[in-house]
Amino acid sequence: MLSEAINIYSILIVVYALLSWLPGAYNSKLGEILARLCEPYLDVFRRIIPPIGGISFSPIVALIVLSLVNRGLYYVLMFLIQTIAS
């Protein structure tokens, strides 16, 4: 269930990043909703990784971190299940 939530949040970040290609998309209702959901998480990475040539790589790094967290949780849960089963 947590894995599904992480996957959905990843999709939201991708959609939010794609909105940057459309003029005025951030000002739409969808853009405002996605900004409220994604900006707090993306701001963490924007503070660490500045834009290069006007291009922000923070969504890519944020997605990589989400993927690593997702995999890490899976391996921790599998380890706990194997430990309990033994």
Kinemage of the C-alpha trace (Angstrom):
@kinemage 1
@onewidth
@group {chain A} dominant
@subgroup {mainchain}
@vectorlist {calphas} color= white
{ca met a 1} P 0.000 0.000 0.000
{ca leu a 2} L 2.835 2.398 0.827
{ca ser a 3} L 4.529 1.366 -2.400
{ca glu a 4} L 1.406 2.333 -4.347
{ca ala a 5} L 1.313 5.723 -2.617
{ca ile a 6} L 4.951 6.318 -3.553
{ca asn a 7} L 4.211 5.365 -7.165
{ca ile a 8} L 1.230 7.738 -7.319
{ca tyr a 9} L 3.298 10.553 -5.810
{ca ser a 10} L 6.011 9.878 -8.394
{ca ile a 11} L 3.449 10.267 -11.167
{ca leu a 12} L 2.286 13.558 -9.634
{ca ile a 13} L 5.871 14.841 -9.665
{ca val a 14} L 6.288 13.862 -13.331
{ca val a 15} L 3.041 15.613 -14.286
{ca tyr a 16} L 4.077 18.680 -12.282
{ca ala a 17} L 7.450 18.771 -14.035
{ca leu a 18} L 5.774 18.449 -17.444
{ca leu a 19} L 3.564 21.447 -16.646
{ca ser a 20} L 6.677 23.615 -16.842
{ca trp a 21} L 6.651 23.087 -20.614
{ca leu a 22} L 3.173 24.588 -20.977
{ca pro a 23} L 2.834 28.369 -20.656
{ca gly a 24} L 0.530 29.320 -17.801
{ca ala a 25} L -0.056 25.731 -16.708
{ca tyr a 26} L 1.175 26.413 -13.178
{ca asn a 27} L -1.590 29.007 -12.820
{ca ser a 28} L -4.333 26.500 -13.656
{ca lys a 29} L -6.315 24.725 -10.945
{ca leu a 30} L -4.402 21.495 -11.650
{ca gly a 31} L -1.093 23.357 -11.434
{ca glu a 32} L -2.037 24.901 -8.096
{ca ile a 33} L -3.090 21.543 -6.630
{ca leu a 34} L 0.067 19.823 -7.843
{ca ala a 35} L 2.192 22.698 -6.525
{ca arg a 36} L 0.711 22.277 -3.041
{ca leu a 37} L 1.435 18.552 -3.167
{ca cys a 38} L 4.853 18.520 -4.846
{ca glu a 39} L 6.611 21.785 -3.968
{ca pro a 40} L 7.405 20.972 -0.307
{ca tyr a 41} L 9.213 17.781 -1.347
{ca leu a 42} L 10.902 19.320 -4.395
{ca asp a 43} L 12.080 22.356 -2.395
{ca val a 44} L 14.297 20.075 -0.316
{ca phe a 45} L 16.213 19.110 -3.446
{ca arg a 46} L 16.186 22.628 -4.931
{ca arg a 47} L 18.083 23.857 -1.881
{ca ile a 48} L 20.750 21.203 -2.459
{ca ile a 49} L 20.882 21.165 -6.274
{ca pro a 50} L 20.732 24.589 -7.943
{ca pro a 51} L 19.368 24.870 -11.493
{ca ile a 52} L 21.995 24.465 -14.198
{ca gly a 53} L 21.477 26.677 -17.227
{ca gly a 54} L 17.947 27.449 -16.069
{ca ile a 55} L 17.027 23.763 -15.913
{ca ser a 56} L 16.129 22.255 -12.554
{ca phe a 57} L 17.177 18.673 -12.038
{ca ser a 58} L 15.445 18.466 -8.661
{ca pro a 59} L 12.439 16.464 -9.968
{ca ile a 60} L 14.774 13.813 -11.371
{ca val a 61} L 16.711 13.541 -8.114
{ca ala a 62} L 13.447 13.522 -6.145
{ca leu a 63} L 12.149 10.623 -8.249
{ca ile a 64} L 15.394 8.688 -7.783
{ca val a 65} L 15.184 9.158 -4.009
{ca leu a 66} L 11.536 8.030 -3.990
{ca ser a 67} L 12.499 4.946 -5.973
{ca leu a 68} L 15.328 4.125 -3.562
{ca val a 69} L 13.027 4.581 -0.565
{ca asn a 70} L 10.455 2.335 -2.207
{ca arg a 71} L 13.024 -0.400 -2.833
{ca gly a 72} L 14.545 0.019 0.610
{ca leu a 73} L 11.171 -0.406 2.293
{ca tyr a 74} L 10.558 -3.536 0.238
{ca tyr a 75} L 13.867 -5.097 1.290
{ca val a 76} L 13.385 -4.158 4.943
{ca leu a 77} L 9.910 -5.701 4.963
{ca met a 78} L 11.164 -8.861 3.255
{ca phe a 79} L 13.975 -9.126 5.806
{ca leu a 80} L 11.518 -8.735 8.686
{ca ile a 81} L 9.176 -11.337 7.220
{ca gln a 82} L 12.030 -13.812 6.768
{ca thr a 83} L 13.271 -13.141 10.295
{ca ile a 84} L 9.839 -13.687 11.797
{ca ala a 85} L 9.202 -16.797 9.677
{ca ser a 86} L 12.481 -18.445 10.750
